[in-house]
Amino acid sequence: MAMNRGISGAGLHRSRGGGSRFPLAILIVFALLVPLVFFVGRGLRVTDRDDVSIGTSKQNVDWRERLALQHVKSIFTKEVIHAVTASTSDMGPLSLDIFKKNNLSASWKVFGAKTSVVDTSEPNQVAADVKKETPKEKKDHSSDDRAQFVGKPADLARRQLREKRREKRASELVQKDDETTVKLENAAIERSKSVDSAVLGKYSLWRKENENENSDSTVRLMRDQMIMARVYLSIAKMKNTVDLYQQLQVRLKESQRALGEATADSDLHQSAPERIKAMGQVLSKAREQLYDCKLVTGKLRAMLQSADEQVRLLKKQSTFLSQLAAKTIPNAIHCLSMRLTIEYYLLPPEKRRFPRSENLENTKLHHYALFSDNVLAASVVVNSTVMNAKDSSKHVFHVVTDKLNFGAMNMWFLLNPPGKATIHVENVDEFKWLNSSYCPVLRQLESAAMKEYYFKAAHPTTLSSGASNLKYRNPKYLSMLNHLRFYLPQVYPKLDKILFLDDDIVVQKDLTGLWSVNLRGKVNGAVETCGESFHRFDKYLNFTNPHIARNFDPNACGWAYGMNVFDLKEWKKRDITGIYHKWQNMNEDRVLWKLGTLPPGLITFYGLTHPLEKSWHVLGLGYNPSVDRAEIENAAVIHYNGNMKPWLELGMTRYRSYWTKYIKFDHPYVRSCNLSE
């Protein structure tokens, strides 16, 4: 029994030991088999996927691709699918031109170079074959792949909103491109119309060698070479490089002779290309031997400063000459004045009178004041006014001139009466009340200081040094004809209203309407000129002076002399002439304004000027070459204010025809003095 128990106990012990080892063995086997099965299965799965993508059967599509097919419409818009379908090729990425044509945003990007041929009839297949890759794509994480195609409704809504914004922006950009293209085409057409075909010859306008920016490049190249040659000449002399200095000097003289006075390539001498080549070789040699950045920069800066000084000097000389020309009388007009003067004083006294003298003080008629010493200019003012008047018999012209031109002015209008209008000519020197004791300007002109300023001006020895004061030494500032406008009630004591006209204007319409303008209690009716900054008060008056600063606004609007309606009743009531005398006395040393009549006019009529419609009076034809032609045509009066008067050679030809059409060129005296259009 004991033995049996021992045997059975031993067997039982073995049985328990074997049972405990069996589960361990199974665990080891599984640990070895599971990785093997995993990798083998994965390899088969990849192989199967490749086989499915290559084969014709599409039934075993991966679940992620099926998910993409289901949601492709929510991810890609119809336009994107269409663009991808139309532009996908076997050779490369999507075409950006197709995106632009389909109004898609230029910010859409396609990564990768491999695409497949797409059947346009299957948009779902298109979305399955075309994949938008990202730099951080992870193929092994199904959750990432799923997130790539599936999102929350809010995410889908935002994505759709972004697509709409891209489409809108793309359409706007395409529209702008189309508008820009149209503008460029129109500009090119206009440019082609203005091109002289005789100059272009057989060459096309669109050829690159005929572009304006490339014209005369040879002339500019030669000038640039000459500038650098002068720079290296000074450096070579400084460094005592004799051979190179002589070579540069020789080439510089040759280039100067070849260039001459040419301003275009067509004007160059035939030896110019050889001179350019020779100069280029010498400059290259000089650069190798002499180039020093600091020295070259300094020399160029010195040359630039010298050129600036020369430009300033030439500007001063040009100003001097233009102002000198502006105050001269052409020979033809002087000849006309002399011929008329001789004829006038040969007339018997009874034939020197004008008809209809009873109209001179008739307040029911329209009266004009014209102060001039230019016979031809005065004739244009009177003729243009009469020719454009509806009823010339209602117009009366009061002409005042000096004793030198008194005979000529009378004789011209005796020979050429202004239709049914009334005219009367007076001599300013016969106004005995206009003397230095009454008129501050006359007293100041007679002073030693004013004579020094006008006639000596520190005895300038050059054109440029005398240019600064020349503007104010113009004879018109010395003539009382220019200042007589401040004495209208004294000259015409029995008139109630008068229209003042300068002698450099042309009347183009009937001016009768000006007499019905309500001045609203003001004295002066004028067109304002404050559209530009230099026509404000601060451009005419010295606002550093306390008298000016206290009484006037520097930004107040200026107005123009040349065509002004004056209410002489209000003038007398407000003592305008007394106001003028007060300020003129304060300006004896020219501390309030420089000379002239506009600054004291602005002061005298400050707050007493009624603005007229701009179409009554258009200015600038004597200095501004860009006056709008439509404004000129619509203006009642055009004014050649400035130095470029229409009777001078320096007058602008584009405006001269408005003036010359009122001159009687067939008149025998005009022909004999060689006056022509």
C-alpha positions in Angstrom: 0.0 0.0 0.0 2.8 2.2 0.9 4.5 1.4 -2.3 1.5 2.0 -4.3 0.9 5.3 -2.8 4.5 6.1 -3.6 4.2 5.1 -7.2 0.9 6.8 -7.6 2.3 9.9 -5.9 5.2 10.0 -8.2 3.0 9.6 -11.2 0.8 12.4 -10.0 3.9 14.5 -9.5 5.0 13.9 -13.1 1.5 14.6 -14.4 1.4 18.0 -12.7 4.9 18.9 -13.9 4.0 18.1 -17.5 0.8 20.0 -17.2 2.5 23.1 -16.1 5.0 23.1 -19.1 2.3 22.7 -21.8 0.8 26.1 -21.6 4.2 27.7 -21.7 5.0 25.9 -24.8 1.8 27.0 -26.5 2.6 30.6 -25.5 6.0 30.4 -27.1 4.6 29.0 -30.3 2.0 31.7 -30.6 4.7 34.4 -29.9 6.6 33.1 -32.9 3.7 32.4 -35.3 1.8 35.7 -34.8 4.5 38.1 -36.2 5.1 35.7 -39.1 1.4 35.5 -40.0 1.2 39.3 -39.6 4.0 40.1 -42.0 3.0 37.4 -44.5 -0.6 38.6 -44.5 0.4 42.2 -44.9 2.6 41.3 -47.9 -0.3 39.4 -49.5 -2.6 42.3 -48.8 -0.2 44.8 -50.5 0.2 42.4 -53.4 -3.6 42.1 -53.7 -4.0 45.9 -53.6 -1.4 46.3 -56.4 -3.1 43.6 -58.4 -6.5 45.4 -58.0 -5.1 48.8 -59.1 -3.5 47.3 -62.2 -6.2 44.9 -63.2 -9.5 45.7 -64.8 -11.7 44.6 -61.9 -12.6 47.5 -59.5 -14.7 45.5 -57.0 -11.9 44.9 -54.3 -11.2 48.6 -53.7 -9.6 49.4 -50.3 -12.1 50.8 -47.8 -10.3 54.1 -47.7 -10.7 54.5 -51.4 -14.4 53.6 -51.2 -14.7 56.3 -48.5 -13.0 58.8 -50.8 -15.4 58.0 -53.6 -18.4 58.6 -51.3 -17.1 62.0 -50.1 -15.3 63.3 -53.2 -18.2 65.6 -54.1 -18.1 67.3 -50.8 -14.3 67.8 -51.1 -13.9 68.8 -54.7 -16.2 71.3 -56.6 -17.6 70.5 -60.0 -15.2 73.1 -61.6 -12.2 71.5 -59.9 -13.1 68.0 -61.2 -13.7 69.5 -64.7 -10.4 71.3 -64.7 -8.6 68.1 -63.5 -10.3 66.1 -66.1 -9.4 68.5 -68.9 -5.8 69.1 -67.9 -4.5 65.8 -66.5 -1.9 64.2 -68.8 0.5 61.3 -68.5 3.6 63.6 -68.7 3.3 66.0 -65.8 1.3 68.1 -63.4 -2.0 70.0 -63.9 -2.0 72.9 -66.3 -2.4 76.3 -64.6 -3.8 77.8 -67.8 -6.9 75.5 -67.5 -7.4 76.6 -64.0 -7.3 80.3 -65.0 -9.7 79.7 -67.9 -12.2 77.9 -65.6 -12.0 80.8 -63.1 -10.2 78.8 -60.4 -8.0 80.3 -57.8 -4.3 80.5 -58.7 -3.6 79.3 -55.1 -4.7 75.7 -56.0 -1.6 73.5 -55.9 -1.1 70.0 -57.2 1.8 68.0 -55.8 3.4 65.0 -57.5 4.1 64.3 -61.1 2.1 61.2 -61.8 -1.5 61.3 -63.0 -3.6 58.9 -64.9 -5.8 59.2 -67.9 -9.3 60.0 -66.7 -12.5 59.2 -68.3 -14.6 62.4 -68.2 -17.8 60.5 -68.0 -17.0 59.2 -64.5 -16.3 62.0 -62.1 -16.1 59.5 -59.2 -13.4 57.7 -61.0 -11.6 61.0 -61.5 -11.6 61.7 -57.8 -10.4 58.1 -57.1 -7.4 58.4 -59.5 -6.3 61.9 -58.7 -5.0 62.3 -55.2 -3.9 65.5 -53.5 -0.7 64.6 -51.6 0.7 66.4 -48.6 4.3 66.5 -47.4 3.5 64.7 -44.1 1.3 61.9 -45.5 1.2 58.8 -43.4 0.0 55.7 -45.3 -0.1 53.4 -42.3 -2.5 55.3 -40.1 -6.1 54.7 -41.3 -7.4 57.3 -38.9 -5.3 60.0 -40.7 -6.4 58.8 -44.1 -10.0 58.9 -42.9 -9.6 62.4 -41.5 -8.2 63.5 -44.9 -11.5 62.8 -46.5 -14.1 63.0 -43.8 -14.7 65.9 -41.5 -17.3 67.4 -39.4 -20.1 69.3 -41.0 -18.6 72.5 -39.8 -15.3 71.6 -41.5 -17.0 70.8 -44.8 -18.9 74.1 -44.6 -15.7 76.0 -44.1 -14.0 74.1 -46.9 -16.9 75.0 -49.3 -16.7 78.6 -48.2 -13.0 78.8 -48.9 -13.6 77.3 -52.4 -16.3 79.9 -53.1 -13.9 82.7 -52.0 -11.2 81.3 -54.2 -13.5 81.1 -57.2 -14.7 84.7 -56.6 -11.1 86.0 -56.3 -10.0 84.2 -59.4 -12.9 85.6 -61.4 -12.1 89.1 -60.2 -8.4 88.7 -61.2 -9.3 87.4 -64.6 -11.7 90.3 -65.1 -9.0 92.8 -64.1 -6.6 91.1 -66.5 -9.2 91.5 -69.3 -9.7 95.1 -68.5 -5.9 95.8 -68.5 -5.5 94.0 -71.8 -8.3 96.2 -73.4 -6.6 99.3 -72.1 -3.2 98.3 -73.4 -4.7 97.5 -76.8 -6.6 100.9 -77.0 -3.4 102.7 -76.0 -1.4 100.9 -78.7 -4.1 101.8 -81.3 -3.9 105.5 -80.3 -0.2 105.4 -80.4 -0.2 103.8 -83.8 -2.4 106.7 -85.1 0.1 109.3 -84.0 3.1 107.6 -85.5 4.4 109.2 -88.7 4.5 106.4 -91.2 7.2 108.2 -93.2 9.6 107.9 -90.3 8.9 104.2 -89.7 9.1 103.3 -93.4 8.7 99.6 -94.0 9.3 98.6 -90.4 6.4 97.5 -88.1 5.5 99.6 -85.1 5.6 96.5 -83.0 9.2 95.6 -83.7 11.4 96.0 -80.7 14.1 98.1 -82.4 11.5 100.8 -83.1 10.4 101.3 -79.4 10.8 104.8 -78.2 12.9 103.9 -75.1 15.6 102.4 -77.4 15.8 105.4 -79.8 19.0 107.4 -80.0 20.8 104.9 -77.9 24.1 105.5 -79.8 24.0 109.2 -79.0 23.5 108.5 -75.3 26.3 105.9 -75.3 28.7 108.4 -76.8 27.8 111.0 -74.2 28.2 108.5 -71.4 31.6 107.5 -72.8 32.7 111.1 -72.9 31.6 111.7 -69.3 33.7 108.7 -68.1 36.6 109.9 -70.3 36.7 113.2 -68.6 36.6 111.5 -65.2 39.6 109.3 -66.1 41.4 112.3 -67.7 41.4 114.1 -64.3 42.5 110.9 -62.5 45.3 110.2 -65.0 46.6 113.8 -64.7 46.5 113.4 -60.9 48.4 110.1 -61.0 50.8 111.4 -63.7 49.9 108.6 -66.2 51.0 110.5 -69.3 50.5 107.9 -72.0 47.0 107.1 -70.9 46.2 110.8 -70.4 47.1 111.5 -74.0 45.2 108.6 -75.4 42.0 109.6 -73.5 42.4 113.2 -74.7 42.7 112.1 -78.4 39.7 109.8 -78.2 37.7 112.4 -76.4 38.3 115.0 -79.2 37.5 112.4 -81.8 34.2 111.5 -80.1 33.3 115.2 -79.8 33.8 115.7 -83.5 31.8 112.6 -84.4 29.0 113.6 -82.0 28.9 117.3 -83.0 25.4 118.8 -82.5 23.6 115.5 -83.1 20.6 114.8 -80.9 19.5 111.7 -82.7 21.2 108.6 -84.1 20.3 109.6 -87.6 22.3 112.8 -87.2 25.6 111.1 -86.2 28.6 111.1 -88.5 29.3 107.8 -90.2 32.5 107.4 -88.2 30.6 107.2 -84.9 30.7 103.4 -84.6 34.5 103.4 -85.0 34.9 106.2 -82.4 32.7 104.3 -80.0 34.8 101.2 -80.3 38.1 103.0 -80.0 36.8 104.9 -76.9 35.6 101.7 -75.3 39.0 100.2 -75.6 40.7 103.2 -74.0 38.2 103.3 -71.2 38.7 99.6 -70.6 42.4 100.2 -70.3 41.8 103.2 -68.0 39.6 101.2 -65.8 42.2 98.5 -65.3 44.9 101.1 -64.5 43.2 104.0 -62.8 39.9 102.8 -61.3 39.4 103.9 -57.8 35.8 103.8 -56.5 36.3 106.8 -54.2 38.0 108.9 -56.8 35.5 108.2 -59.5 32.6 108.9 -57.2 34.1 112.2 -56.2 34.8 113.3 -59.8 31.2 112.4 -60.9 29.8 114.3 -58.0 31.8 117.3 -58.8 30.7 117.1 -62.5 27.1 116.8 -61.4 27.3 119.9 -59.2 29.0 121.8 -62.0 26.2 120.8 -64.4 23.6 121.9 -61.8 25.2 125.3 -61.6 25.2 125.6 -65.4 21.5 124.7 -65.6 20.6 127.3 -63.0 22.6 129.9 -64.9 20.9 129.1 -68.1 17.5 129.3 -66.4 18.3 132.7 -65.2 19.4 133.8 -68.6 16.3 132.3 -70.2 14.1 134.2 -67.7 16.0 137.4 -68.4 15.6 137.1 -72.2 12.0 136.0 -72.1 11.1 139.0 -69.8 13.1 141.3 -72.1 11.2 140.0 -75.1 7.9 140.3 -73.3 8.3 144.1 -72.7 9.4 144.9 -76.3 7.2 146.0 -79.1 7.7 144.1 -82.5 8.9 146.2 -85.4 5.8 145.7 -87.4 3.5 147.1 -84.6 5.9 150.0 -84.1 5.8 150.7 -87.8 2.0 150.6 -87.8 1.9 153.0 -84.9 4.3 155.5 -86.6 2.4 155.4 -89.9 -1.0 156.0 -88.2 0.5 158.8 -86.0 1.8 160.7 -89.1 -1.6 160.3 -90.9 -3.5 161.5 -87.8 -1.6 164.8 -87.4 -2.0 165.5 -91.1 -5.8 165.5 -90.6 -7.6 168.8 -90.1 -9.0 169.1 -86.5 -12.6 168.8 -87.6 -12.0 165.3 -89.0 -10.4 164.0 -85.8 -13.7 163.7 -83.9 -15.6 160.4 -83.4 -19.4 160.3 -84.0 -22.1 159.6 -81.3 -20.2 161.4 -78.5 -23.6 161.9 -76.8 -23.5 158.2 -75.8 -20.3 158.6 -73.6 -22.3 159.4 -70.5 -25.5 157.5 -71.2 -25.9 155.1 -68.2 -28.4 153.0 -70.1 -25.7 151.7 -72.4 -22.9 149.2 -71.8 -19.6 150.9 -71.1 -16.1 149.4 -71.5 -12.8 150.7 -70.1 -9.7 149.8 -72.1 -6.2 151.2 -71.1 -3.5 150.3 -73.7 -0.5 151.6 -75.6 -0.7 148.8 -78.2 -2.8 149.8 -81.2 -3.1 146.3 -82.7 -4.0 144.7 -79.3 -6.6 147.4 -78.6 -8.1 146.9 -82.1 -8.5 143.1 -81.4 -10.3 143.8 -78.1 -12.8 146.2 -79.7 -13.3 144.2 -82.9 -13.9 140.9 -81.1 -16.4 142.6 -78.7 -18.4 144.2 -81.5 -18.4 141.2 -83.8 -19.8 139.0 -81.1 -22.3 141.5 -79.8 -26.0 141.0 -80.5 -26.6 144.7 -80.7 -23.3 146.7 -81.1 -25.1 150.1 -80.9 -25.5 149.6 -77.1 -21.8 149.3 -76.5 -19.5 152.2 -75.7 -15.7 151.9 -75.6 -13.6 154.3 -73.5 -10.0 153.9 -74.6 -7.1 155.6 -72.7 -3.6 155.6 -74.0 -0.4 157.6 -73.6 0.7 160.6 -75.6 3.1 158.6 -77.7 0.3 156.4 -79.1 -2.6 158.9 -78.8 -2.5 159.8 -82.5 -2.1 156.3 -83.8 -5.0 155.0 -81.6 -7.3 157.7 -82.8 -6.4 157.3 -86.4 -6.9 153.5 -86.4 -10.5 153.8 -85.1 -11.2 156.7 -87.4 -10.2 154.5 -90.4 -11.8 151.4 -88.9 -14.9 152.4 -86.9 -16.4 149.6 -84.8 -19.7 149.3 -86.5 -22.6 151.0 -84.7 -20.7 151.1 -81.4 -19.4 154.3 -79.8 -15.7 154.8 -79.2 -13.7 157.6 -77.5 -9.9 157.9 -77.1 -8.2 159.9 -74.3 -4.6 160.8 -73.4 -3.7 159.8 -69.8 -1.1 162.6 -69.7 -4.0 165.1 -70.0 -5.5 164.0 -66.7 -4.3 167.0 -64.7 -5.8 165.6 -61.4 -3.5 162.5 -61.7 -0.3 164.0 -60.1 2.2 163.0 -57.5 0.5 165.0 -54.7 -2.7 162.9 -55.2 -1.4 159.5 -56.4 1.1 157.6 -54.1 2.4 155.5 -57.0 3.5 158.6 -59.0 5.2 160.0 -55.9 7.0 156.7 -55.3 8.1 156.4 -58.9 9.7 159.8 -58.7 11.7 158.9 -55.6 15.5 158.3 -55.8 15.1 154.9 -54.2 12.6 153.7 -56.8 14.8 155.1 -59.7 17.7 153.2 -58.2 15.7 150.0 -58.0 14.3 150.4 -61.6 17.0 151.8 -63.6 20.3 150.9 -61.9 19.7 147.8 -59.9 23.3 147.7 -58.7 24.5 147.8 -62.3 24.3 144.1 -63.2 27.1 143.0 -65.5 25.6 139.7 -66.6 22.3 138.5 -67.8 21.8 136.2 -64.8 22.6 138.8 -62.2 20.0 141.3 -63.6 17.2 138.7 -64.0 16.0 138.8 -60.4 14.7 142.4 -60.6 13.9 142.5 -64.3 10.3 141.3 -63.8 9.5 144.3 -61.6 11.4 146.7 -63.9 8.9 146.0 -66.7 7.7 149.3 -68.2 4.1 148.5 -67.5 4.8 148.9 -63.8 6.1 152.4 -64.5 3.2 153.4 -66.7 0.1 155.1 -65.1 -2.0 153.2 -67.6 -1.5 150.1 -65.4 -2.5 151.9 -62.2 -5.4 153.9 -63.8 -7.8 151.0 -62.9 -7.9 152.2 -59.3 -9.3 155.6 -60.4 -12.3 154.6 -62.5 -14.8 156.8 -60.7 -12.5 159.8 -61.2 -12.0 159.0 -64.9 -15.8 158.3 -65.5 -17.6 160.3 -62.8 -21.1 160.1 -64.4 -21.2 156.3 -65.0 -22.7 153.8 -62.6 -21.2 150.5 -63.9 -18.3 149.7 -66.2 -16.6 146.6 -67.6 -12.8 146.8 -67.4 -10.9 144.9 -70.1 -7.2 144.3 -70.5 -5.6 144.7 -74.0 -4.4 141.0 -74.1 -7.9 139.5 -74.1 -10.2 138.3 -76.9 -14.0 138.4 -76.6 -15.7 135.4 -78.1 -19.4 135.9 -76.9 -21.9 138.6 -76.3 -21.0 140.3 -72.9 -24.4 142.0 -72.4 -25.3 139.5 -69.7 -22.6 140.8 -67.4 -24.6 144.0 -66.9 -27.5 142.0 -65.4 -25.3 140.1 -62.9 -26.3 140.9 -59.3 -23.0 141.7 -57.4 -24.9 141.5 -54.1 -23.6 144.8 -52.8 -20.0 144.0 -53.8 -17.8 146.4 -55.8 -15.9 144.0 -58.1 -17.2 141.1 -60.1 -14.4 138.8 -61.2 -13.5 135.1 -61.9 -11.7 133.5 -59.0 -8.4 131.7 -59.6 -7.9 129.7 -56.4 -8.1 126.3 -58.2 -4.3 126.2 -57.8 -2.3 126.8 -54.7 -0.1 129.6 -56.2 -3.2 131.8 -56.6 -3.8 132.2 -52.9 -3.1 135.4 -51.0 0.1 134.1 -49.5 1.7 133.9 -52.9 1.2 137.7 -53.5 1.5 139.3 -50.1 4.2 139.2 -47.4 2.5 137.5 -44.5 5.6 138.0 -42.3 4.5 141.6 -42.0 2.1 142.1 -39.1 -0.1 144.5 -41.1 -0.7 141.8 -43.7 -1.0 139.0 -41.2 -3.6 140.8 -39.0 -5.9 141.8 -41.8 -5.9 139.1 -44.4 -6.3 135.3 -44.7 -3.3 133.7 -46.4 -5.5 131.0 -47.9 -8.1 133.5 -49.3 -8.9 133.0 -52.9 -7.3 135.2 -55.5 -9.1 136.5 -58.6 -8.0 137.8 -62.0 -7.8 141.2 -63.6 -8.5 141.3 -67.3 -12.3 141.2 -67.3 -14.0 142.8 -64.3 -17.4 144.4 -63.7 -17.2 147.4 -61.3 -20.1 148.9 -59.6 -19.0 152.6 -59.5 -21.8 153.6 -57.1 -20.6 151.1 -54.4 -17.0 152.1 -55.2 -17.7 155.7 -54.3 -19.7 154.7 -51.2 -16.9 152.5 -49.8 -14.1 154.9 -50.9 -12.2 152.2 -52.7 -9.6 154.6 -54.0 -8.9 155.8 -50.5 -8.3 152.2 -49.3 -5.9 151.8 -52.2 -4.0 155.0 -51.3 -3.7 153.9 -47.7 -2.1 150.5 -48.5 0.0 152.0 -51.3 1.5 154.5 -48.8 2.3 151.7 -46.4 4.2 149.8 -49.2 6.6 152.6 -50.1 9.6 150.3 -49.3 7.9 147.3 -51.0 7.7 145.4 -47.7 4.0 144.4 -48.1 4.2 143.2 -51.8 6.4 143.6 -54.8 5.4 145.9 -57.6 2.3 145.4 -59.8 -1.4 146.0 -59.6 -2.8 142.6 -58.6 -1.5 142.5 -55.0 -2.9 146.0 -54.2 -6.1 145.0 -56.0 -6.5 141.9 -53.8 -6.0 144.0 -50.7 -8.3 146.9 -51.9 -11.2 144.6 -52.9 -10.7 142.1 -50.1 -14.3 141.0 -49.0 -15.7 143.2 -51.8 -15.4 140.8 -54.8 -18.3 138.8 -56.2 -17.2 135.5 -57.9 -18.4 135.1 -61.5 -18.9 131.9 -63.5 -15.5 130.6 -64.7 -16.8 130.4 -68.3 -16.9 134.2 -68.5 -13.1 134.5 -68.2 -10.5 131.7 -69.1 -6.9 132.6 -68.3 -3.4 131.2 -68.9 -3.0 131.4 -72.7 0.2 133.5 -72.2 2.0 130.9 -70.1 0.2 127.6 -69.9 0.5 125.3 -72.9 -2.1 122.8 -71.6 -5.3 124.9 -71.3 -8.2 122.7 -72.2 -9.4 123.5 -75.7 -13.0 122.9 -74.7 -12.7 125.5 -72.0 -11.3 128.0 -74.5 -14.1 127.3 -77.0 -16.8 127.8 -74.4 -15.2 130.9 -72.8 -16.8 134.3 -73.2 -13.3 136.0 -72.8 -9.9 134.3 -73.2 -6.9 136.0 -71.6 -3.3 135.8 -72.8 -1.9 136.7 -69.4 1.8 136.0 -69.1 4.9 136.7 -71.1 3.9 134.9 -74.3 1.6 137.5 -75.8 0.0 136.6 -79.2 1.6 139.5 -81.0 5.1 138.4 -80.0 7.2 135.7 -81.7 7.5 133.8 -78.4 3.7 133.5 -78.2 2.3 130.0 -78.3 1.2 129.1 -81.9 -1.6 126.8 -80.7 -3.5 129.8 -79.2 -2.5 132.5 -81.7 -5.4 131.8 -84.2 -8.0 132.9 -81.6 -6.3 136.3 -81.7 -5.3 136.8 -85.3 -8.7 136.1 -86.7 -9.8 139.6 -85.5 -7.0 141.4 -87.3 -7.6 143.1 -90.6 -4.6 141.8 -92.5 -6.0 143.2 -95.8 -5.7 146.8 -94.4 -3.1 148.7 -96.5 -1.2 150.0 -93.4 -1.1 146.4 -92.0 0.3 145.1 -95.2 2.8 147.8 -95.6 4.3 147.1 -92.2 4.6 143.4 -93.0 2.1 142.2 -90.4 1.0 138.7 -91.4 -0.6 135.6 -89.8 
